[in-house]
Structure formats: structure tokens, C-alpha cells
Amino acid sequence: MTISSMTGFARLESSNDAGDWVWEIRSVNGRGLDVRFKLPSFLSPFEDGFRKQVKSNFKRGNLSVNLQFEKSSAEETGLIVNTDLAKDIIQQFKSLVDEGLVAKPSVSGLLGVRGVLQSKPIELSADNLQQPLTDSFEVALQALMLARNNEGEGIANSLGNALDRIEHLLELCANNPALQLTAIKQRLLQQVQILSETIPAERLAQEAAILAIKADINEELDRLRNHVIAALQLLKSEGAVGRKLEFLSQEFNREVNTLCAKSSNQQLTDAGLEMKTLVEQIREQAANVE
């Protein structure tokens, strides 16, 4: 079974010469696909591209994407000469140099003066980071998909067990002695005997026909069997099937309610009530499926 859950978490650490970064992606249930990003401001121009990556991998779920970026210490600062300060020093010593009292300031001497050589932050080039970030984000998305698939496998097993149980209950209902033609006739005869003294024969025949129709649950059993087959096929299919399973659970519930309403036997009623519980489990689990 290949269904995927909508809940999962993935974390990926990566780095290059520019710095270190960490992707964290959390996914929870959602009616559709909703993605929210938390990115460093200088990387916000890449958000549209990241969003397209998510849409190419997932169809449903509320995703929170967080990117933490730390610049490399080797790239954090550069060096710059404070030329204004250097010129001021030369100007201050010019008269002394002209009088031969001191030597003309050398480059090495000026650079040794505090404040002439200063550090300056180097702006990271976001364009150079785009491909590494895109590649690492794709790896993180694949890790999230794996986590969702692993949880989906457990949901699929649970759904499969519920469907197997429903199938078993349907067979019990179909083989219930109360549904045999002779049993139906016997019940009708008993009811006819009670009513024959007060109801005209023509009306009695009509009532008997109505009772026979109400006692027949074969159509409900057939539709429920078809729903079981359809659900099992969905569990084996590729792609997003959550909404289809949710709709199918509604169809299950409708037929089971009709079966319970028609039941004139405690065993049939018990089977119908158990199926209602199983159908509710299917509906709850389907809400977790992509």
C-alpha cells in the first residue's frame, strides 16, 4: 500500500564556503496545500522557487519551512584602508618631514597605526547560494516525503484491517438465516395472521409486499462490497487519495445506516453497528491521508 500521511518532520544541515545552514520542515493535516516560509531577509527572493519545489512534491498539507543561515567566519569580514585617516596623518607630519625632523611616513608605518586598516563586512552573494540552497532543500523535501510515507504505511495497514473486518461482517450479514426467503415468509405469515382480521385482503397483500421489500438488504450489501473494493484500490494507487477516501467513507456510512434501519434481527443490527464504528475509523484516518 502506497498512501502518504500529511504529517511529518524533516531536518537537514548543509554548508559550503559561504556558511552553514539548516532546513527544518514541519507538515500537518490540511484541506489543501499551504506553505509558509521563514527565511533570512537576504534570501527572500528565492521563496517563489522554493515554493514551486514544494508544489512539485506534495498536494496536501500545511507546511512550515524554516531556514537558518550562519555566515562563515572566513567570509564575515574583509579589510579596507581608511584613506581619510592616512591622509590626515601625513598632513599632520608634513611640516616635520619638510624640516627633516622625521622621515616621510611609509606605507607599512601607516598601516601599523590603529584605525588605518579596518575590517569591513563582506556582503554575501545570494546568487551564488541559490543552487546549493535549492539542492539541499530538495533533499530535505525528499526526507519529509519519506517520513510522511512511513506514517502513511501505518495508516494504510489500519485502513486495510478495517476494510477486511467490514468485508467479513458483510459475509455474516449475507449468510444470516434471517435473510433467507423461508424466514422472511415465516415472519410475514405471522404478521398477516395478526392483521388479517382487521385489514382487507388487497391492502394486506400490499403491506406484505412492502414488508418484503424492507426486509431485503441485498442492494446495500452489494454496494458496501463495491465500496470495499474501491477503497482497497485507492490504497494501492499512486498520488493523493485522501479526499477520495473521505468521500467514500461518507458513502459507506449512508449504506450502513440504511442496513441498520432495515434490520429486523439482532445479529444484523450488531453487525451494522460495528460497521458504523469501523467506517468512522476510516473517515478519521482518511483525514490524515494526502
PyMOL commands that set and color helices and strands:
alter all, ss='L'
color gray80, all
select helices_A, chain A and resi 41-57+73-76+83-98+107-111+126-174+177-179+181-195+201-215+218-236+242-262+266-286
alter helices_A, ss='H'
color red, helices_A
select strands_A, chain A and resi 8-16+19-28+33-38+61-71+77-81+117-121
alter strands_A, ss='S'
color yellow, strands_A
deselect
rebuild
show_as cartoon
